[in-house]
Amino acid sequence: MPKNTFFNLTEEKKKRIFNAAILEFSTRRFSEASINQIVKNADISRGSFYQYFNDKEDIYLYIITELGKEKLELFEEALNLNTDLDFFESYLHIVNIGLEWARRRPDYTRIGMLMEIDDSKFIAKLRIMASQGYEMLRKLIERDQKRGLIKPETDPDLIVDLVYTLNIHFLKEYLSDDLCNLENMVNKTREILKIIKEGIAQR
C-alpha cells in the first residue's frame, strides 16, 4: 500500500498517479505492466514513484483495493435496501449493478478481467485474498438455508464458485462483444439462475 508520503500529496497529484496506474493496468496484465509507463503518464520521476510506493505490487494492490471498495459498497448498499429478496433475486440484483458499473467504468472492469487471466504468482495470491465478494454471497445462501428457501445440504461455497465463474464468463463476453448489451447479459443470468434453482431433470 502507499507510503505516508503519497497521502501527503495534493489531491490533484494523487489523482494523476491513480489515473496513470488505472490506464496502465487496464491495458496490460500486471505481469506485463510497466512502472516506466505509469510515471510517464503521471508526469512524475521514477525516483518520486519509489517515494510513494515500494514497487509495482504496492501500487497494484492499492488500485485493486480502491476499486474493490467502490464496487462492494454499491453491492452492500443495494442489498441492505432489499433485505427481503432471496439469494437468486439478490444475485440478479448484484449482476445488474455489476454490469451497469462495467458500462460506466470499463477501464476498472478491464483490470479485473486482466487479473483473471494473469498467471503470475502475485496475482494468484491476490485472488485468494480477495474473498469479500465470496463472503457476501455465501452469507446470502446461508441466510436462505436458515429461512428454509435453500436445501440445508447445499454447499454454499460450491454455489458461490459456480455463480462467480458464470459472472466472469459474462463479463468477458460483455467486454469482448460490441453487440452485447446489459439486457442480454441480465436475461442470460436470469435463465441460468432459474436452472440452478429448479434443476433440469424432469420431476
C-alpha positions as CSV (number, residue, x, y, z in Angstrom):
1,M,0.0,0.0,0.0
2,P,1.1,3.6,-0.4
3,K,3.7,5.2,1.9
4,N,2.7,8.2,4.0
5,T,4.4,10.5,1.5
6,F,1.8,9.6,-1.1
7,F,-1.1,10.6,1.2
8,N,0.6,13.9,1.9
9,L,0.4,14.8,-1.8
10,T,-2.2,17.2,-3.2
11,E,-5.5,15.6,-4.3
12,E,-4.7,16.5,-7.9
13,K,-1.3,14.7,-7.9
14,K,-2.7,11.7,-6.1
15,K,-5.5,11.5,-8.7
16,R,-3.0,11.9,-11.5
17,I,-0.9,9.0,-10.3
18,F,-4.0,6.9,-9.6
19,N,-5.3,7.5,-13.2
20,A,-1.9,6.7,-14.7
21,A,-1.9,3.4,-12.9
22,I,-5.5,2.7,-14.0
23,L,-4.5,3.4,-17.6
24,E,-1.6,1.0,-17.4
25,F,-3.2,-1.8,-15.5
26,S,-6.3,-1.7,-17.7
27,T,-4.2,-2.0,-20.9
28,R,-1.7,-4.7,-19.8
29,R,-1.8,-7.6,-17.4
30,F,0.0,-7.0,-14.1
31,S,3.0,-9.1,-15.2
32,E,3.4,-7.0,-18.3
33,A,2.7,-3.6,-16.9
34,S,5.5,-1.1,-16.6
35,I,6.4,1.3,-13.9
36,N,8.1,3.5,-16.5
37,Q,4.8,3.9,-18.3
38,I,3.0,4.8,-15.1
39,V,5.5,7.5,-14.1
40,K,5.4,8.8,-17.7
41,N,1.6,9.1,-17.8
42,A,1.6,10.6,-14.3
43,D,4.3,13.1,-15.2
44,I,6.5,12.2,-12.2
45,S,10.0,10.9,-12.0
46,R,10.8,7.2,-11.3
47,G,12.5,8.3,-8.1
48,S,9.3,10.0,-6.9
49,F,7.4,6.8,-7.6
50,Y,9.6,5.0,-5.1
51,Q,9.0,7.7,-2.5
52,Y,5.3,6.9,-2.7
53,F,5.2,3.1,-3.4
54,N,7.6,0.2,-2.7
55,D,7.2,-1.4,-6.1
56,K,4.7,-2.4,-8.8
57,E,2.9,-4.8,-6.5
58,D,2.4,-2.0,-4.0
59,I,0.6,0.3,-6.4
60,Y,-1.4,-2.5,-7.9
61,L,-2.6,-3.6,-4.5
62,Y,-3.6,0.0,-3.8
63,I,-5.6,0.3,-7.1
64,I,-7.4,-3.1,-6.6
65,T,-8.3,-2.2,-3.0
66,E,-9.8,1.1,-4.0
67,L,-11.8,-0.4,-6.9
68,G,-13.0,-3.2,-4.7
69,K,-14.2,-0.8,-2.0
70,E,-16.2,1.2,-4.6
71,K,-17.8,-1.9,-6.1
72,L,-18.5,-3.6,-2.8
73,E,-20.2,-0.5,-1.3
74,L,-22.6,-0.4,-4.3
75,F,-23.5,-4.1,-3.7
76,E,-23.9,-3.8,0.0
77,E,-26.0,-0.6,-0.3
78,A,-28.3,-2.3,-2.8
79,L,-28.7,-5.4,-0.7
80,N,-29.3,-3.5,2.5
81,L,-32.2,-1.8,0.8
82,N,-33.7,-5.1,-0.4
83,T,-33.3,-7.5,2.6
84,D,-36.5,-9.5,1.7
85,L,-35.0,-10.7,-1.6
86,D,-33.9,-14.4,-1.7
87,F,-30.4,-15.4,-2.9
88,F,-31.4,-15.7,-6.5
89,E,-33.2,-12.4,-6.6
90,S,-30.3,-10.8,-4.7
91,Y,-27.7,-12.2,-7.1
92,L,-29.6,-11.0,-10.1
93,H,-29.7,-7.6,-8.5
94,I,-26.0,-7.7,-7.9
95,V,-25.4,-8.7,-11.6
96,N,-27.5,-5.7,-12.7
97,I,-25.4,-3.4,-10.6
98,G,-22.1,-5.0,-11.7
99,L,-22.9,-4.8,-15.4
100,E,-24.0,-1.2,-15.0
101,W,-20.7,-0.5,-13.2
102,A,-18.9,-2.2,-16.0
103,R,-20.6,0.1,-18.5
104,R,-19.7,3.2,-16.5
105,R,-16.2,2.0,-15.6
106,P,-14.9,-0.1,-18.5
107,D,-11.3,0.6,-17.5
108,Y,-11.9,-0.6,-14.0
109,T,-13.6,-3.7,-15.3
110,R,-10.8,-4.5,-17.7
111,I,-8.4,-4.5,-14.8
112,G,-10.5,-7.2,-13.2
113,M,-10.6,-9.2,-16.4
114,L,-6.9,-9.0,-17.0
115,M,-6.4,-10.1,-13.4
116,E,-8.4,-13.3,-14.1
117,I,-6.1,-14.3,-17.0
118,D,-2.8,-13.3,-15.3
119,D,-0.9,-16.4,-14.2
120,S,1.8,-14.6,-12.1
121,K,2.3,-15.8,-8.5
122,F,1.4,-12.3,-7.1
123,I,-2.0,-12.2,-8.8
124,A,-2.7,-15.8,-7.9
125,K,-2.1,-14.9,-4.2
126,L,-4.1,-11.8,-4.6
127,R,-7.1,-13.7,-6.0
128,I,-7.1,-15.9,-2.9
129,M,-7.0,-12.9,-0.6
130,A,-9.9,-11.1,-2.4
131,S,-12.7,-13.0,-0.7
132,Q,-15.1,-10.2,0.4
133,G,-17.4,-10.8,-2.6
134,Y,-17.4,-14.5,-2.0
135,E,-18.2,-14.0,1.7
136,M,-21.2,-11.7,0.9
137,L,-22.7,-14.3,-1.5
138,R,-22.0,-17.2,0.9
139,K,-23.8,-15.3,3.7
140,L,-26.9,-14.8,1.5
141,I,-27.0,-18.6,0.8
142,E,-26.6,-19.5,4.5
143,R,-29.3,-17.0,5.4
144,D,-31.7,-18.6,2.9
145,Q,-30.8,-22.0,4.3
146,K,-32.0,-20.9,7.7
147,R,-35.1,-19.4,6.1
148,G,-35.9,-22.8,4.5
149,L,-35.5,-21.4,1.0
150,I,-32.4,-23.4,0.1
151,K,-31.8,-27.1,0.9
152,P,-29.7,-27.4,4.1
153,E,-27.4,-30.0,2.4
154,T,-26.4,-27.5,-0.3
155,D,-22.7,-26.5,-0.2
156,P,-22.7,-22.6,-0.1
157,D,-19.0,-22.5,-1.3
158,L,-19.8,-24.7,-4.3
159,I,-22.7,-22.4,-5.3
160,V,-20.6,-19.3,-4.9
161,D,-17.8,-20.9,-7.1
162,L,-20.4,-21.7,-9.7
163,V,-22.0,-18.2,-9.9
164,Y,-18.7,-16.5,-9.7
165,T,-17.4,-18.5,-12.7
166,L,-20.5,-17.5,-14.6
167,N,-20.1,-13.9,-13.7
168,I,-16.5,-13.8,-15.0
169,H,-17.6,-15.5,-18.2
170,F,-20.4,-13.0,-18.8
171,L,-18.1,-10.0,-18.1
172,K,-15.6,-11.3,-20.6
173,E,-18.3,-11.7,-23.2
174,Y,-19.7,-8.3,-22.4
175,L,-16.3,-6.6,-22.8
176,S,-15.3,-8.5,-25.9
177,D,-18.5,-8.2,-27.9
178,D,-19.6,-4.8,-29.1
179,L,-23.1,-6.1,-29.8
180,C,-23.5,-7.3,-26.2
181,N,-25.8,-5.2,-24.1
182,L,-26.8,-5.2,-20.4
183,E,-30.3,-6.5,-21.0
184,N,-28.9,-9.6,-22.8
185,M,-26.4,-10.3,-20.0
186,V,-29.1,-10.0,-17.3
187,N,-31.5,-12.3,-19.3
188,K,-28.8,-14.9,-19.6
189,T,-28.1,-14.7,-15.9
190,R,-31.8,-15.0,-15.1
191,E,-32.1,-18.1,-17.1
192,I,-29.0,-19.8,-15.5
193,L,-30.2,-18.9,-12.0
194,K,-33.6,-20.5,-12.9
195,I,-31.7,-23.7,-13.8
196,I,-29.7,-23.6,-10.6
197,K,-32.8,-23.0,-8.6
198,E,-35.2,-25.5,-10.3
199,G,-32.7,-28.0,-11.9
200,I,-33.0,-29.6,-15.3
201,A,-34.2,-33.1,-14.5
202,Q,-37.8,-34.0,-15.3
203,R,-39.6,-34.4,-12.0
